[in-house]
Amino acid sequence: MIPIRDINPTAIRPLITWGLIALCTAIFFLVQPQDADDGSRFVYRHAAIACEITTGAPLDLDEIRTGICRDAASGATVFPEKSIWQSVLNSIFLHGSILHLLFNMWSLWIFGNNVEEAFGHLGYLLFFVATGIAATVGFVVFNPTLTIPLVGASGAIAGVMGAYVVLFPTHSVLTLIFFRVVAIRATWFLGIWFLSQFLMAGGESSIAWEAHVAGFLAGAIIALPFRDALLRRTLEGAGRRYA
């Protein structure tokens, strides 16, 4: 299923959503090296790595080569200046490929504007960062010794999707299915997407499904207790009623 757009107009200019898309795109094309070797060094230097978060120390060369995480580095760390906690934030804005970037930004474009309208610009930015961090934490909980960098806005965007399904469950998402565009309720589309993440459990996929699940749940949990207030905000701003 490929989402085309949702049927849920807004009365605001989603400045933060536009800004996040522009920022992620600019970082990918202007900051991240496109050469494979340089690109790999870049993400090891700047991105979150579960082993580093678990141990509180940057990886040494042997850990990178063997993929075995140790409580204490046996040799000199490769990037001793690396800030482990800053890397958790960095990872939200880094991407592994053009397709990775395009899919994430397209999903953010579809679902972000309505959630931004509900939370307000500043609240939405804080929400996005918080669910991105929650997604990384969830990933680390299930992969505490992994020595491979975690990159992508997917976890934060999953948080946006989790909030969307809480706030706008009956709105439709136009979806391409086998060359036909059909309208699917957000509850069904996002519910199927969420459950599909578990199909990758135990496999060799490079997709960090644990981060997606954690981000989605974090977004839904944050939005749920404030649902009435958030929807009231959108109604006051747009003069519309939501089903």
LOTIVO-522893 format. One line per 3 residues: number of its first residue (from 1); their letters; for each residue x negated, y negated, z of C-alpha. Coordinates in Angstrom, 2 decimals. Layout:
residues N
NUM> a> X,Y,Z; ...
***
This chain:
residues 243
1> mip> 0.00,0.00,0.00; -1.36,-3.39,-1.01; 0.34,-6.45,0.55
4> ird> 1.10,-9.24,-1.91; 2.66,-11.84,0.38; 5.19,-12.14,3.16
7> inp> 8.59,-13.78,2.89; 8.16,-16.11,5.86; 7.50,-19.76,4.91
10> tai> 5.95,-22.18,7.38; 6.42,-25.88,8.05; 2.74,-26.56,8.79
13> rpl> -0.52,-26.67,6.97; -2.44,-23.67,8.37; -5.68,-25.58,8.75
16> itw> -7.35,-23.03,11.01; -6.48,-20.12,8.72; -7.87,-22.04,5.75
19> gli> -10.94,-22.96,7.78; -11.59,-19.37,8.88; -11.32,-18.15,5.29
22> alc> -13.70,-20.89,4.11; -16.14,-20.20,6.95; -16.31,-16.44,6.39
25> tai> -16.69,-16.94,2.64; -19.42,-19.56,3.04; -21.35,-17.40,5.51
28> ffl> -21.21,-14.40,3.20; -22.38,-16.24,0.08; -24.60,-18.97,1.54
31> vqp> -26.05,-17.53,4.76; -26.12,-13.73,4.53; -28.93,-12.48,2.24
34> qda> -27.60,-10.56,-0.75; -30.72,-8.41,-1.11; -30.15,-5.02,0.50
37> ddg> -33.29,-5.02,2.68; -33.00,-8.65,3.76; -29.26,-8.22,4.29
40> srf> -29.87,-5.22,6.55; -32.42,-7.11,8.63; -30.01,-10.05,8.88
43> vyr> -27.15,-8.02,10.34; -29.46,-6.17,12.74; -30.74,-9.56,13.91
46> haa> -27.34,-11.27,14.26; -24.51,-8.72,14.46; -23.10,-6.87,17.46
49> iac> -24.49,-3.38,18.04; -22.78,-1.09,20.54; -26.03,0.28,21.98
52> eit> -27.33,-3.24,22.63; -24.10,-4.26,24.36; -24.13,-1.10,26.47
55> tga> -27.77,-1.42,27.54; -28.00,-5.21,27.50; -31.22,-5.09,25.45
58> pld> -32.06,-5.44,21.74; -32.95,-2.28,19.84; -36.52,-1.16,19.42
61> lde> -37.86,0.20,16.13; -37.56,3.83,17.21; -33.88,3.38,18.11
64> irt> -33.21,1.88,14.69; -35.10,4.67,12.88; -33.64,7.60,14.83
67> gic> -30.19,6.21,15.67; -30.69,7.37,19.27; -29.75,4.83,21.93
70> rda> -31.76,4.82,25.15; -31.17,3.09,28.47; -34.54,1.41,28.19
73> asg> -36.50,0.60,25.06; -39.68,2.65,24.70; -41.41,0.09,22.49
76> atv> -41.30,-3.53,21.46; -37.87,-4.70,20.44; -37.53,-5.62,16.77
79> fpe> -35.69,-8.89,17.43; -36.58,-9.87,21.00; -35.00,-13.32,20.62
82> ksi> -31.58,-11.86,19.80; -28.71,-12.96,22.03; -26.59,-9.85,22.65
85> wqs> -23.53,-11.80,23.72; -23.77,-14.33,20.89; -23.87,-11.40,18.47
88> vln> -20.36,-10.38,19.56; -19.07,-13.70,18.23; -21.33,-13.62,15.17
91> sif> -19.96,-10.27,14.03; -16.46,-11.66,13.58; -17.67,-13.86,10.73
94> lhg> -20.03,-11.45,8.94; -19.03,-8.98,6.20; -20.62,-5.96,4.58
97> sil> -19.56,-6.45,0.97; -17.51,-8.64,-1.36; -14.61,-6.16,-1.24
100> hll> -14.77,-6.13,2.55; -14.60,-9.93,2.56; -11.82,-10.13,-0.04
103> fnm> -9.55,-7.62,1.68; -9.99,-9.27,5.07; -9.43,-12.80,3.80
106> wsl> -6.39,-11.73,1.79; -4.83,-10.17,4.89; -5.62,-13.27,6.92
109> wif> -4.06,-15.45,4.21; -0.83,-13.44,4.30; -0.30,-13.13,8.05
112> gnn> -2.36,-15.93,9.56; -0.25,-18.97,8.70; 2.85,-17.82,10.60
115> vee> 0.89,-16.84,13.69; -0.95,-20.16,13.55; 2.38,-21.99,13.41
118> afg> 3.57,-20.09,16.48; 0.42,-20.59,18.58; -0.56,-24.04,17.35
121> hlg> -3.91,-24.80,15.76; -6.12,-24.68,18.88; -4.21,-21.83,20.49
124> yll> -4.47,-19.82,17.29; -8.23,-20.36,17.04; -8.70,-19.21,20.64
127> ffv> -6.37,-16.27,19.98; -8.35,-15.26,16.88; -11.67,-15.30,18.73
130> atg> -10.21,-13.50,21.76; -8.78,-10.65,19.71; -12.01,-10.39,17.74
133> iaa> -13.95,-9.99,20.98; -11.37,-7.49,22.27; -11.77,-5.48,19.06
136> tvg> -15.54,-5.31,19.54; -15.13,-4.27,23.17; -12.71,-1.54,22.13
139> fvv> -15.17,-0.29,19.52; -18.02,-0.21,22.04; -15.91,1.71,24.56
142> fnp> -15.50,4.54,22.04; -19.01,4.26,20.54; -21.29,3.14,23.39
145> tlt> -24.49,4.58,21.91; -24.04,3.64,18.25; -27.05,1.80,16.82
148> ipl> -25.38,0.57,13.62; -24.28,-3.10,13.39; -20.56,-3.88,13.55
151> vga> -19.49,-6.60,11.11; -16.24,-8.04,9.84; -13.24,-10.12,10.83
154> sga> -11.05,-7.00,10.60; -10.59,-6.66,14.37; -9.53,-10.29,14.80
157> iag> -7.24,-10.06,11.77; -5.75,-6.89,13.22; -5.00,-9.01,16.27
160> vmg> -3.17,-11.49,14.04; -1.20,-8.60,12.56; -0.34,-7.32,16.04
163> ayv> 1.02,-10.74,17.00; 2.90,-10.97,13.68; 4.79,-7.72,14.24
166> vlf> 5.79,-8.89,17.73; 6.95,-12.32,16.54; 8.42,-11.54,13.11
169> pth> 9.36,-7.85,13.00; 12.25,-8.20,10.57; 10.55,-10.40,7.99
172> svl> 9.58,-8.73,4.75; 6.17,-8.10,3.23; 6.10,-7.77,-0.55
175> tli> 3.97,-4.70,-1.13; 2.52,-3.06,-4.22; 3.23,0.68,-4.15
178> ffr> 2.38,2.74,-7.24; 2.65,-0.23,-9.62; 5.94,-1.38,-8.12
181> vva> 6.42,-4.33,-5.77; 8.88,-3.64,-2.97; 9.91,-5.60,0.12
184> ira> 9.07,-3.77,3.36; 9.94,-4.97,6.83; 6.92,-6.15,8.76
187> twf> 7.66,-3.55,11.44; 7.32,-0.74,8.91; 4.39,-2.16,6.95
190> lgi> 2.29,-3.03,9.98; 3.40,0.08,11.86; 2.24,2.30,8.99
193> wfl> -1.00,0.34,8.75; -1.63,0.75,12.49; -0.93,4.49,12.50
196> sqf> -3.07,5.00,9.40; -6.12,3.86,11.35; -6.00,7.06,13.40
199> lma> -6.37,9.12,10.23; -10.01,8.01,10.16; -10.71,9.33,13.66
202> gge> -13.40,11.98,13.76; -14.47,11.43,10.17; -17.57,9.95,8.59
205> ssi> -15.87,6.76,7.42; -17.81,3.51,7.83; -14.57,1.75,8.76
208> awe> -14.48,0.75,12.43; -10.93,1.95,13.05; -11.37,1.67,16.82
211> ahv> -11.92,-2.08,16.45; -8.77,-2.34,14.32; -6.68,-0.50,16.91
214> agf> -8.09,-2.51,19.82; -7.61,-5.82,18.01; -4.04,-4.98,16.97
217> lag> -3.06,-3.96,20.50; -4.74,-7.05,21.98; -2.83,-9.32,19.61
220> aii> 0.49,-7.65,20.37; -0.14,-7.70,24.13; -1.06,-11.40,24.12
223> alp> 1.97,-12.39,22.01; 4.60,-10.24,23.72; 5.06,-12.12,27.03
226> frd> 5.13,-15.48,25.20; 7.35,-14.37,22.32; 10.36,-16.56,23.15
229> all> 8.23,-19.66,23.72; 6.22,-19.08,20.55; 9.33,-18.59,18.43
232> rrt> 10.94,-21.65,20.01; 7.90,-23.62,18.91; 8.32,-22.54,15.30
235> leg> 12.06,-23.31,15.38; 11.52,-26.77,16.80; 8.92,-27.52,14.18
238> agr> 10.75,-26.13,11.16; 14.45,-26.27,12.04; 14.87,-22.64,10.99
241> rya> 16.24,-19.52,12.64; 14.37,-16.23,12.71; 16.17,-12.90,12.70
***
